[in-house]
Amino acid sequence: MRAAELCQVQLGDVHWETGPWGRFLVHGKGAGGSGPRDREALLFEQGRALL
């Protein structure tokens, strides 16, 4: 997870119903010229409480 990607996460990107504490959608920058791709990252218990 890059800091710039984490700063772009919005509450609409958080999926509370998936996983034990939820997941969120990360809008990535892409690598090797493949272009930007979205991916899901796990949200941990501390992150859920913080949000």
Secondary structure as GFF3:
##gff-version 3
##sequence-region A 1 51
A	DSSP	alpha_helix	3	7	.	.	.	ID=ss1
A	DSSP	three_ten_helix	11	13	.	.	.	ID=ss2
A	DSSP	beta_strand	14	15	.	.	.	ID=ss3
A	DSSP	beta_strand	23	27	.	.	.	ID=ss4
A	DSSP	beta_strand	38	42	.	.	.	ID=ss5
A	DSSP	alpha_helix	45	50	.	.	.	ID=ss6
###
